[in-house]
Amino acid sequence: MVEHKNSLEKELIRSEKLKTAGQLAAGVVHEIRNPLTTIKGFMQLFQNKEHLGQEDQKYYQLIISEISRIEGIITELLNTAKPNASKEVNFDINNIIEDIVLLHKSIADEKSIEIVTDCYSLPEVKQDPDQIKKVFINIIKNCIEAMDKKGVLTITTNYIKDKEEVEITFKDTGCGMDEETLNKIGTPFYTTKEAGTGLGMLTCFRIVDEMGGSLNIKSKLGEGTTFIITVPVN
């Protein structure tokens, strides 16, 4: 079993990656977004010209669609590094799990994927529920995409009393990852998906790190992947 260990050395490397992504985002995002907005505006203006033929309309629509996709990547890049205003409240993580399972049930059903939950009674945590939900949604999405059909996604929660931490585990029966791929997870712009940006997991690592928790990944090629998240209660 290949294990993504939460060692001091790897945590320092991870922090440096987050810092680099933050510097990159702060330095270029707004400079790119402003002219892009202008270009998109003119394209939409030209698209509405009456003299354009149907073929030209398709080209303009394609260009505008691609500009929108770039805007989405820019927004995602900005979200990987910018600090979020704290909205800490007391809540039960099991309720968040219930929400995201319901949210993804139809997608899972389409692929004949079974989502199994094994959630134990937990103390409330004082964190930002929207940020935790963002992490869970990203991970469950990755798990579902890693399974072709008739897979199983098992989600468990547990309370580690001596550490005063809540542990959340997402385990899929998907394609898994080799050691080289596993070690690159969280690297800015690294992705194994055709339409991915490589920023989703980076955002997850940042959010969990800001909460004082940990995110570890275990995987074996051909046997699936397990994401283990710990979140301090206070």
N, C-alpha and C positions, 0 to 999 in steps of 0.2 A: 504493500500500500504506500503510495507516494503521499507524503504529508507536508503541507505548507506550514512550517513551524513558526510559532509566534516568538521568535528569539529576539534578543535586543538588537543584534546586528541587522536583521531583516526589518525590524520596526524602524530603525534609523534610516534605512534605505527607503522604506515606504514613506516616511515623513519627508525625506528629501524630494521624492517624486511629487508629493502633494505641494511642496513649496515651489518646485519648478513649474508645475501646472498653474499655480496661482500667479506666479510672476508672468508667465506667458499670457494668461487670460487678462490680467490687469493691463498688460502692455499693448495688446493688439485687438482685443475684442471690440472696443468702441470705435477704434480706427477703421475696422473692417465693416462694422454694422452700419455706420453713417452713409458711406458711399453706396453700399449695397441697397439700402432703403431708397436712395435716390434712383438708382438703376431700375429697381423693381417698379417704382412709381411711373417712370417714363415708359417702361415696357407695357404696363397696364394701360397707359394713355394711348400708346400706339396700337395696342390690341383692339381698342374700341373704335378705331378709324373705320369709316364705312367702306372705304375702297378695298380693304383687305379681303382676299379670297379665303375660301375654306382651308386651303392648304397652309396659307400664311398664319391663319388663326391657330392652327395646330402647333406650328413652330413657336409662336409667341406664348402659347399656353404651356408648352414644354419648358421654355426658358424660365417663365415665372414660377413653375413648379420646382425647378432645380434651385432657383434663388431661395424659395421658401425652405427647401431642404437644407441649404447652407445656413440659413437663419436659425434653423433648429439645432444644427451642430454648434453654432456659435453660442446659442443659449445654453446648451448642455455643457460646453466648455466653461462658460462663466459659472455655472452651478457647481462644477467640480471643486472650485477653489474659494469662492466668496464665502465669508462667514455669514451664518444665518442668524437672524434675530431670535433669541431664545423665547420659546413659548412653552415653558415647562409646566406641566400639570401632572397630577396623580392619575394613573389609569392602569387598567389590567391589559397586559400584552395579549392575553388569550382573546380579548375582544377584537384586537387588530388582526390577529390570525383568522378569526371567523369572518371578518369583513373581506380580507383579500382572497380567501378561499372561495367565497361567494362570487367575488368579482371575476375570478378566473375559471369558474366552473364550466361555463359554456365553451370556452376555448379548449379546456382539458377534455370535455366530452367529445368535441369534434375529432380529437386525435385518439379517442378511446383510452385516455390517461386517467387513472384513478388517483384521487387525492385523499390520503389517509391522514387524519389528525389524531395525535395522542397527547393531549394537553392536560397537565396536572394543575392543581390549584396553586395560584401564584400570589405573592404579595404585590401590591401596586408599585409601579416604578414612577419616579418623578423625572420625566424626560419630555421631549417634544414628540407627540404622537404622529404628527405629519411627517417628520423626518424618519422615524422608525418605519412608518408605512412605506415611505419611498424606498427604503432599503429592502424591505420584504417583497415589494412588488417587483423590483429589479431582479432579485434572486429567484423568485418563483417563475418569472418570465424566462430567465435563463434555463431553469430546470425543465420547463415544458418544451422549450425549443431544442433542448439536447436529446429529447426522446422522440422517436419516430411515431410509433403507435403501440398501444397496449402497455404503456409503461406505468410505473407507480411512483408517485411523489409522496414521501412520508414527512410530515411536519410534527415535531415534538417540542414540548416546552417542559422545563424543569427548574426548580429553585435550588440553587447551591447555597445552603444555609450558612456554612462556615465562611464563605466569601461574600455573602450578601449580594449574590448575582443571580439574574435570571438567564438561563441558557435556552436558546432557540436553535433547533437543528432542522435543516432542509436536506433531505436525502433523495436523490433521483436514481432511476435505473437506466440512465441515458448512456451516451457514447463514452463518457469519461474523458480524461485528459492525460497526456504523458507528462513526464517531469518537466520537460522544457517549456511546454505550454503553461503548465501550472505555475511555474516560477515567474512567468511574464504577466500573469493576471494582475491587473491594477496599474500596469504601465500605461501612461497616456498614449492614446491612439492605437494601442495594440488590440486587435480583435481577430477572432476566427470566423466572424459572420460576414457574409457578403455585403450586407447593408449596415453593418455596425460601425460605431465610432470609437469604441474602446474606452469610452468615458464613463459608462454606467457603473462598472465595478470600482473604478477610481472614486466616484462619488460615494459609493457605499462605504469604502474604507475610510474616507474623510469623515462622513457622518458618524460612524461608529467610534472613530478615534476621538471626535469632539465630545462624545458622550462618556468617554472614559472606559469604553468597552473594548472588545476584541472581535475580530472576524478572521477565522481560520478556515482553510479549505483542504479537504482530503479528496483525492481522486485516483482512479486507476483506469487506464485505457480499456474500454470495452465493458466496464463494470459499473460506471456511474460516478457521481460526485456528491460529496457531502459538504454543506456550508454550516459552520458552527459559529453562532453569534452569542456573545455574552454582554449583558447590559447591567450595570450596577443599579441596585434598587434606589439608592439616594445619590 
